[in-house]
Amino acid sequence: MMAFLTSLDESVISIFIASGRNSTMPKLMFLSLRDQIDPTIAAISTLWTVIVVAVVLIVTLRQKS
């Protein structure tokens, strides 16, 4: 999971890897931020933050038991 989250930060590598009709999520996010103002990126970032906080809370509560 950490590797997947880290891969979202690698937009430069994603731009070089993706070609043709294939696009990665970081590439689409980078192009969206560069080309237009859209609240989709903010929504995705908020969703990821909520997911990470939830996972950390679940792991913390399980370790206390």
Secondary structure, DSSP 8 states (H G I E B T S, - for coil): -HHHHHHTT-HHHHHHH--TT---HHHHHHHHHHH---THHHHHHHHHHHHHHHHHHHHHHHHH-
